[in-house]
Amino acid sequence: MTHIRKAEMVLEKDYRISEVDPRLYGSFVEHLGRAVYGGIYEPGHQTADKHGFREDVASLVKELQVPIVRYPGGNFVSGYNWEDGVGPKEQRPRRTELAWRTIETNEVGTNEFAQWAKKVGTDVMMAINLGSRGVDAARNFMEYCNHPGGSYYSDLRISHGVKEPHNFKLWCLGNEMDGPWQIGAKTAYEYGRLALESAKVMRGIDPSIELVACGSSGRGMPTFAEWEATVLDLTYDEVDYVSLHTYYGNRDNDTANFLARSLDMDQFIHSVIAICDYAKAKKRSKKDIHLSFDEWNVWFHSNEADRQIEPWSIAPPQLEDIYTLEDALLVGSMLISLLRRADRVKIACLAQLVNVIAPIMTETGGAAWRQTIFYPFMHASVFGRGVVLQPVVKSDKYDSKDFTDVPYLDSIAVLNEEKDELTVFAVNRNLEGGLDFDCHLRGFEDYKIVEHIVLTHDDLKATNTAAQPENVVPRANGNSRLEAGHIKSMLPKASWNVIRLSRNK
């Protein structure tokens, strides 16, 4: 019995979904574990610059071409006093950090993070505390960050050595405020009212900002849908985006089912769009609310280890998932899910960036390396800029424990008209053999295949480590060819594929 499956796709140059907002390839750095201390920042490290930031980490971040990074949380932000992280470092307080039960030294704060963001060429997506704080702190923090000068908080920033305003343009109105684990958790009505009033004073300081309202912490929350509907009913006129968060795991070691979980992500996105459009209809509004998928990833490997951490330590190794090939395949499919709805998902943040459920890992005092998930994220960020095309896909399918009719092929294509390049991203979910892939191109008669990158490994559980940083790496050894306007490929079993074409000059 053959284990090869078949899939066909049609790409028509004029059938388009949307331009990709570059912020779809954002990430996230929270004051959690070794994301900041021992991750992006480690004075005394052999690669540290004069400000204490690791150059080796900065170099890997630049490789990902991340356009925006969410900061400083996450659960952390709901108990964070922004004033603790500004001014002379020697005067900053050490705080008990209740979200993750550690001690926060506040050695890195707003100004240092803004400095690091400039260093790596990214913008900051700043979050405000709507858990333990509210309208007044939101107003003052906005004045500190974005007002040019001549007022108390803007002059305070200037006295801290930052003459020009940061001009952060994208702000999260709190984090996961429906979660009982959240400091200052609220009902939808309580949160919606607070978010609305905070939004008004923040826009009063800087009318040019964009704001993200908290959606449900996940699709499985008991108040999901009702939460979004209530929050948007209250905040619709003042916000631009609603947030989505999701993480997937493979605790029962059922890889076929695990690789199908991006179908759940598709449905989550579809549902939130429907709620946003319901709110739009109810308001008789002309404005669309877009989606900010500002936490997404695979997360489950470190759960047991995290329970053993000694409380009240400084920057312990928390949430340090070591990722496998199969994790990279699901991350690839999750990226495809985001691109499929690029018309409404404008912002997304891979959570997180360094050490904490991250594409980049470091040893404190030692090396930095790329995890398996680094590669699909990097490929999408570098080659997935432009216009997403609407594919027509016909694929063999399978059923798994939680999903029916799962296509073996998960694929999308992005056309970069500036560069005259077309990129096809494809995951082969077939664990038993190859996928016979036939992609009919219409309107691309003068294009040629530049390369076919493949990420795969004989072992689905293969990882990259400090000792073996290149165990799972992409290779340009794919077998795609053009025949009479068709891309013909045999996608290797359990593989992430990037097929790049460019116009003949």
C-alpha positions, -999 to +999 in steps of 0.1 A: +000+000+000+014+034-010+018+061+016+021+089-009-008+113-009-019+138-035-028+175-034-035+201-060-036+239-058-046+267-082-031+301-079-045+330-099-025+362-099-056+384-096-074+364-069-062+382-038-070+381-001-051+411+012-019+430+015+001+415+045+005+440+073+042+435+083+032+435+119+018+400+113+054+389+120+056+405+155+069+389+187+067+394+224+092+400+253+077+398+288+094+402+321+092+365+326+119+339+332+150+346+311+133+366+283+149+399+295+175+390+321+198+364+305+180+367+272+181+401+254+200+417+284+231+403+301+258+427+312+291+409+315+283+385+286+312+384+262+289+398+234+272+425+256+273+460+243+279+490+266+242+490+276+243+453+286+224+439+255+236+407+240+249+412+205+245+375+196+208+376+205+203+409+187+219+394+156+194+365+156+164+389+162+175+409+132+176+377+112+139+372+119+131+408+107+106+413+135+087+445+129+071+449+163+076+435+198+049+435+225+062+446+260+063+443+290+036+416+293+016+394+294+004+385+329+033+406+343+018+439+331-013+435+353+008+441+384+034+464+369+041+500+380+057+516+351+074+542+374+095+514+389+113+509+356+124+545+348+150+568+363+184+560+378+189+522+380+204+523+415+172+539+428+147+514+413+128+492+437+129+454+437+094+441+437+076+408+444+062+399+410+030+381+416+021+369+381+051+345+380+062+346+417+096+360+412+116+391+422+116+418+395+148+440+397+135+466+373+170+469+358+154+470+324+124+493+319+107+514+293+136+535+282+161+505+281+136+484+261+130+513+236+168+515+232+170+478+225+141+480+200+160+506+181+191+485+182+174+455+165+153+476+141+118+469+156+089+490+169+074+486+204+038+474+211+034+488+246+009+474+271-006+493+300-017+479+334-055+476+336-053+450+364-040+467+395-041+502+380-062+522+356-071+555+339-047+578+358-016+556+353-025+551+317-027+589+311+006+595+329+025+567+312+013+580+278+024+615+287+058+601+297+063+581+265+048+602+238+045+639+248+073+660+235+080+681+266+068+710+288+046+688+311+055+670+343+058+634+329+074+644+296+099+665+315+105+636+338+114+615+308+138+642+295+154+643+330+160+606+326+182+613+295+155+607+268+150+640+251+128+629+222+095+611+229+093+574+222+062+578+200+049+543+206+020+541+183+004+507+192-009+500+227-025+470+244-053+480+269-043+454+295-038+417+291-061+386+294-085+405+318-110+377+318-085+352+333-090+343+370-052+340+371-049+377+361-040+403+388-071+425+389-093+402+367-126+417+356-159+410+342-165+420+306-185+451+317-159+461+343-131+458+318-149+474+289-157+505+309-121+508+322-107+502+287-129+528+272-121+555+298-083+547+295-085+548+257-101+583+259-073+598+280-046+581+261-059+595+228-063+628+245-025+629+249-017+614+214-046+610+189-024+591+165-021+559+185-038+526+177-054+506+205-060+469+211-088+457+234-085+425+253-104+396+238-109+363+256-077+347+269-086+317+247-114+301+228-120+277+256-129+304+281-164+299+294-172+336+286-157+334+250-178+353+224-200+370+251-168+387+265-158+400+231-194+412+223-197+431+256-162+446+254-167+458+218-202+471+226-185+494+252-152+503+234-160+501+196-155+537+188-122+540+206-103+508+197-089+495+165-082+458+173-093+430+195-068+405+208-067+367+204-044+343+223-038+306+217-013+279+225-013+242+214+004+212+229+009+175+222+006+160+257-008+127+245+018+123+218-007+121+190+012+139+162-015+136+135-040+153+159-014+178+170-006+189+134-044+194+128-047+220+156-042+249+132-078+241+121-089+252+156-069+284+150-088+289+117-121+285+135-111+308+164-102+336+139-134+331+119-155+333+152-138+365+164-143+382+130-180+372+132-183+388+166-165+420+154-189+422+125-219+417+147-207+446+169-202+467+137-238+459+125-252+467+160-234+500+160-244+508+124-207+516+121-185+520+089-154+510+108-140+475+108-124+461+140-093+441+130-076+413+149-044+413+169-033+377+175-007+389+200+000+356+216+004+324+197+027+294+198+033+258+208+036+256+246+035+224+268+070+209+271+081+229+302+048+227+322+062+201+347+095+218+352+078+252+358+060+237+387+093+229+404+107+265+404+117+280+437+095+311+443+110+346+446+141+339+426+154+363+400+150+354+363+146+316+368+144+294+337+106+295+332+086+283+302+118+271+284+102+247+259+127+229+238+110+226+204+109+196+181+105+192+143+067+185+148+064+218+167+080+236+138+055+220+114+025+233+135+041+267+138+043+267+100+006+259+098-003+285+123+016+311+102-004+299+072-036+303+092-027+339+100-019+347+063-051+331+052-070+359+071-046+387+064-076+408+054-086+410+091-055+397+111-032+427+109-010+421+140+003+389+155+030+382+181+048+349+183+051+344+221+078+348+230+111+359+214+140+347+236+142+317+260+105+318+271+086+295+246+109+311+220+126+307+186+159+318+202+175+301+231+206+312+252+228+299+278+235+325+305+271+334+300+272+311+269+259+306+234+227+315+216+211+293+190+180+289+168+152+265+179+134+245+153+105+270+152+129+298+143+129+286+107+093+287+096+088+320+114+119+335+097+109+322+063+074+337+066+087+370+079+114+373+052+095+359+022+059+365+032+057+402+026+033+414-001-002+403-012-017+370+000-033+351-029-066+331-026-057+295-034-081+268-045-069+236-028-079+200-033-061+176-011-063+141+003-075+142+039-074+123+071-094+121+104-078+125+138-090+123+174-104+158+175-107+168+138-123+154+106-113+161+070-078+174+078-060+182+045-026+166+042-016+199+024-017+231+043-006+259+019-008+296+011+011+319-013+023+355-011+031+377-041+057+404-037+050+427-066+079+451-058+104+423-061+085+403-087+086+373-064+060+346-056+064+324-025+044+292-018+045+280+018+034+244+023+032+219+052+029+182+044+010+167+073+015+132+059+036+113+085+039+081+064+052+094+031+055+122+006+028+145-009+025+147-046+019+184-050+007+200-083+002+238-082-013+254-113-001+289-118-022+314-137-007+347-146+028+337-138+039+326-173+073+344-171+082+331-136+109+306-127+117+286-096+145+301-076+147+276-047+127+250-028+136+251+009+127+220+030+127+217+068+123+180+079+141+153+099+139+115+102+129+120+139+097+140+146+111+147+181+144+160+169+155+193+185+183+219+184+204+224+215+235+243+226+255+211+219+237+204+186+225+238+173+221+226+137+205+192+142+172+205+125+179+230+098+163+239+065+180+228+033+176+240-003+171+204-015+135+204-025+126+188-059+102+214-074+101+220-111+080+240-135+061+221-162+036+239-185+026+264-159+025+239-130+048+236-100+054+198-096+068+187-063+071+157-041+069+173-006+089+151+019+069+134+046+063+157+077+079+187+062+078+225+060+084+238+024+091+272+010+090+273-029+103+306-042+097+319-077+108+351-094+100+367-127+125+362-155+144+395-161 
